């Protein structure tokens, strides 16, 4: 565990630097400030701390969770095929029930994520829920029947619904503003890595050929949760922004730890910075009298909330819809072409998953670029995802996998843009609630998605891609209507709006 002793910092005037002091030690000269009470003082301190070992260790903890989530998503996708054709021989309506239960769990978890993290912070819930993620993964693998599997997968969905906005908020709150987007993308790549690992494991275990090997896949997919738990216990710290709103001294203590780990020196604060922090904390405590949920519908946030909810709903419906139905679609296409009834190739799944990999390169090149940033990039991602979905339906025999490849490419890019955009649009007091409710609303799309895609699958193998394309066009308009981009902006800068 990172050592925390000898960090007695008080919210009182501190020693001003001498003329010959080394500025690398974290000291700055006293300057008049016009930002008293604003969140800019925290941004300035994070900029001074810089990006370093503390951040890489924190990102590693969160990355392993995302890897686990990606592996579990692919395991679920393959499980749909296995349950229908290999074990239990359930019908497509039962598959719809399983999907709705899981996404219903996501929905519930997303709704309660905000209240939980508001009371208990980020670190403690993360560690507790990672234990439960592993336990439920194992219980799912030991399911004696279909309904037991439905229940355990639904409970797993609740945990992921809590953890996704929690980890996203953590990345936002510890990272300097000019690095938030690109580092969020780096962490999110592990979701795709998890998908690829799960496909490799499934192919190695040949889960489609045996009634019990799918259980091994579920156990392997849950193991990263233990790794994330161990790393989190040793290296993860509570969010300094969260602590500042609860106990200013503890918040400054974590900022000092960050500086110590990154630069091997103690953080020195000027009298002006101490004053700005006191003013900031007092102001945020006044805001805390308003419930975070009410804040989402305040005048300054209403348009943001509605546009984000539409965008999140569509993105989850389309992205997870493609993942959810792809093995069944590939089997139908091959069966209709006389290439093997109800069969599919792991290479096809691997190719579709690899469509996400180059998207991260695109995102890293644009997410911090002022000309593109979050908003314009998200708009383009939705529009191009819709175009590719239409193409997958129209050219099913000629270039279906190619269009699916690029649909996943742009949908994955959209996820990389929408997470930081959402977390930066909301204030610290309601950030996790805003992100959680946006994610929660999107899970309603996930609940409906299995029934819609299964219904469309009965019409034709690719009919559902028309629906995906139409919804993407709606989301494109919603993003355009967002009031501003957040690229390069400080968090919590809404004083003028009030």
QUISUL-V579297 format. One record per residue. N is the residue number from 1. BURIAL is 1 if it has 24 or more other ideal C-beta (glycine too) atoms within 12 Angstrom, else 0. Layout:
n = [N & N]
burial = [BURIAL & BURIAL]
This chain:
n = [1 & 2 & 3 & 4 & 5 & 6 & 7 & 8 & 9 & 10 & 11 & 12 & 13 & 14 & 15 & 16 & 17 & 18 & 19 & 20 & 21 & 22 & 23 & 24 & 25 & 26 & 27 & 28 & 29 & 30 & 31 & 32 & 33 & 34 & 35 & 36 & 37 & 38 & 39 & 40 & 41 & 42 & 43 & 44 & 45 & 46 & 47 & 48 & 49 & 50 & 51 & 52 & 53 & 54 & 55 & 56 & 57 & 58 & 59 & 60 & 61 & 62 & 63 & 64 & 65 & 66 & 67 & 68 & 69 & 70 & 71 & 72 & 73 & 74 & 75 & 76 & 77 & 78 & 79 & 80 & 81 & 82 & 83 & 84 & 85 & 86 & 87 & 88 & 89 & 90 & 91 & 92 & 93 & 94 & 95 & 96 & 97 & 98 & 99 & 100 & 101 & 102 & 103 & 104 & 105 & 106 & 107 & 108 & 109 & 110 & 111 & 112 & 113 & 114 & 115 & 116 & 117 & 118 & 119 & 120 & 121 & 122 & 123 & 124 & 125 & 126 & 127 & 128 & 129 & 130 & 131 & 132 & 133 & 134 & 135 & 136 & 137 & 138 & 139 & 140 & 141 & 142 & 143 & 144 & 145 & 146 & 147 & 148 & 149 & 150 & 151 & 152 & 153 & 154 & 155 & 156 & 157 & 158 & 159 & 160 & 161 & 162 & 163 & 164 & 165 & 166 & 167 & 168 & 169 & 170 & 171 & 172 & 173 & 174 & 175 & 176 & 177 & 178 & 179 & 180 & 181 & 182 & 183 & 184 & 185 & 186 & 187 & 188 & 189 & 190 & 191 & 192 & 193 & 194 & 195 & 196 & 197 & 198 & 199 & 200 & 201 & 202 & 203 & 204 & 205 & 206 & 207 & 208 & 209 & 210 & 211 & 212 & 213 & 214 & 215 & 216 & 217 & 218 & 219 & 220 & 221 & 222 & 223 & 224 & 225 & 226 & 227 & 228 & 229 & 230 & 231 & 232 & 233 & 234 & 235 & 236 & 237 & 238 & 239 & 240 & 241 & 242 & 243 & 244 & 245 & 246 & 247 & 248 & 249 & 250 & 251 & 252 & 253 & 254 & 255 & 256 & 257 & 258 & 259 & 260 & 261 & 262 & 263 & 264 & 265 & 266 & 267 & 268 & 269 & 270 & 271 & 272 & 273 & 274 & 275 & 276 & 277 & 278 & 279 & 280 & 281 & 282 & 283 & 284 & 285 & 286 & 287 & 288 & 289 & 290 & 291 & 292 & 293 & 294 & 295 & 296 & 297 & 298 & 299 & 300 & 301 & 302 & 303 & 304 & 305 & 306 & 307 & 308 & 309 & 310 & 311 & 312 & 313 & 314 & 315 & 316 & 317 & 318 & 319 & 320 & 321 & 322 & 323 & 324 & 325 & 326 & 327 & 328 & 329 & 330 & 331 & 332 & 333 & 334 & 335 & 336 & 337 & 338 & 339 & 340 & 341 & 342 & 343 & 344 & 345 & 346 & 347 & 348 & 349 & 350 & 351 & 352 & 353 & 354 & 355 & 356 & 357 & 358 & 359 & 360 & 361 & 362 & 363 & 364 & 365 & 366 & 367 & 368 & 369 & 370 & 371 & 372 & 373 & 374 & 375 & 376 & 377 & 378 & 379 & 380 & 381 & 382 & 383 & 384 & 385 & 386 & 387 & 388 & 389 & 390 & 391 & 392 & 393 & 394 & 395 & 396 & 397 & 398 & 399 & 400 & 401 & 402 & 403 & 404 & 405 & 406 & 407 & 408 & 409 & 410 & 411 & 412 & 413 & 414 & 415 & 416 & 417 & 418 & 419 & 420 & 421 & 422 & 423 & 424 & 425 & 426 & 427 & 428 & 429 & 430 & 431 & 432 & 433 & 434 & 435 & 436 & 437 & 438 & 439 & 440 & 441 & 442 & 443 & 444 & 445 & 446 & 447 & 448 & 449 & 450 & 451 & 452 & 453 & 454 & 455 & 456 & 457 & 458 & 459 & 460 & 461 & 462 & 463 & 464 & 465 & 466 & 467 & 468 & 469 & 470 & 471 & 472 & 473 & 474 & 475 & 476 & 477 & 478 & 479 & 480 & 481 & 482 & 483 & 484 & 485 & 486 & 487 & 488 & 489 & 490 & 491 & 492 & 493 & 494 & 495 & 496 & 497 & 498]
burial = [0 & 1 & 0 & 0 & 0 & 0 & 1 & 0 & 1 & 0 & 1 & 0 & 0 & 1 & 0 & 0 & 0 & 0 & 0 & 0 & 0 & 0 & 0 & 0 & 0 & 1 & 1 & 1 & 0 & 0 & 0 & 0 & 0 & 0 & 1 & 0 & 1 & 1 & 1 & 1 & 1 & 1 & 1 & 1 & 1 & 1 & 1 & 1 & 1 & 1 & 1 & 1 & 0 & 1 & 1 & 1 & 1 & 1 & 1 & 1 & 1 & 1 & 1 & 1 & 1 & 1 & 1 & 1 & 1 & 1 & 1 & 1 & 1 & 1 & 1 & 1 & 1 & 1 & 1 & 1 & 1 & 1 & 1 & 1 & 1 & 1 & 1 & 1 & 0 & 1 & 0 & 1 & 0 & 1 & 1 & 1 & 1 & 1 & 1 & 1 & 1 & 1 & 1 & 1 & 1 & 1 & 1 & 1 & 1 & 1 & 1 & 1 & 1 & 1 & 1 & 1 & 1 & 1 & 0 & 1 & 1 & 1 & 1 & 0 & 1 & 1 & 1 & 1 & 1 & 1 & 1 & 1 & 1 & 1 & 0 & 1 & 1 & 1 & 1 & 1 & 1 & 0 & 1 & 0 & 0 & 1 & 0 & 0 & 1 & 1 & 1 & 1 & 1 & 1 & 1 & 1 & 1 & 1 & 1 & 1 & 1 & 1 & 1 & 1 & 1 & 1 & 1 & 1 & 1 & 1 & 1 & 1 & 1 & 1 & 1 & 1 & 1 & 0 & 1 & 1 & 1 & 1 & 1 & 1 & 1 & 1 & 1 & 1 & 1 & 1 & 1 & 1 & 1 & 1 & 1 & 1 & 1 & 1 & 1 & 1 & 1 & 1 & 1 & 0 & 1 & 0 & 1 & 1 & 0 & 0 & 0 & 0 & 1 & 1 & 1 & 1 & 1 & 1 & 1 & 1 & 1 & 1 & 1 & 1 & 1 & 1 & 1 & 1 & 1 & 0 & 1 & 1 & 0 & 0 & 1 & 1 & 1 & 1 & 1 & 1 & 1 & 1 & 1 & 1 & 1 & 1 & 0 & 1 & 1 & 1 & 1 & 1 & 1 & 1 & 1 & 1 & 1 & 1 & 1 & 1 & 1 & 1 & 1 & 0 & 0 & 1 & 1 & 1 & 1 & 1 & 1 & 1 & 1 & 1 & 1 & 1 & 1 & 1 & 1 & 1 & 1 & 0 & 1 & 1 & 0 & 0 & 1 & 1 & 0 & 0 & 0 & 1 & 1 & 0 & 1 & 1 & 0 & 1 & 0 & 0 & 1 & 0 & 0 & 1 & 1 & 0 & 1 & 1 & 1 & 1 & 1 & 1 & 1 & 1 & 1 & 1 & 1 & 1 & 1 & 1 & 1 & 1 & 1 & 1 & 1 & 1 & 1 & 1 & 1 & 1 & 1 & 1 & 1 & 1 & 0 & 0 & 0 & 0 & 0 & 0 & 0 & 0 & 1 & 1 & 0 & 1 & 0 & 1 & 1 & 1 & 1 & 1 & 1 & 1 & 1 & 1 & 1 & 0 & 1 & 1 & 0 & 1 & 1 & 1 & 0 & 1 & 1 & 1 & 0 & 0 & 0 & 1 & 1 & 1 & 1 & 1 & 1 & 1 & 1 & 1 & 1 & 1 & 1 & 1 & 1 & 1 & 1 & 1 & 1 & 1 & 1 & 1 & 1 & 0 & 0 & 1 & 0 & 0 & 0 & 1 & 1 & 0 & 1 & 1 & 1 & 1 & 1 & 1 & 1 & 1 & 1 & 1 & 1 & 1 & 1 & 1 & 1 & 1 & 1 & 1 & 1 & 1 & 1 & 1 & 1 & 1 & 1 & 1 & 1 & 1 & 1 & 1 & 1 & 1 & 1 & 1 & 1 & 1 & 1 & 1 & 1 & 1 & 1 & 1 & 1 & 1 & 1 & 1 & 1 & 1 & 1 & 1 & 1 & 1 & 0 & 1 & 1 & 0 & 0 & 0 & 1 & 1 & 1 & 1 & 1 & 1 & 1 & 1 & 1 & 1 & 1 & 1 & 1 & 1 & 1 & 1 & 0 & 1 & 1 & 0 & 0 & 1 & 0 & 1 & 1 & 1 & 1 & 1 & 1 & 1 & 1 & 1 & 1 & 1 & 0 & 0 & 0 & 0]
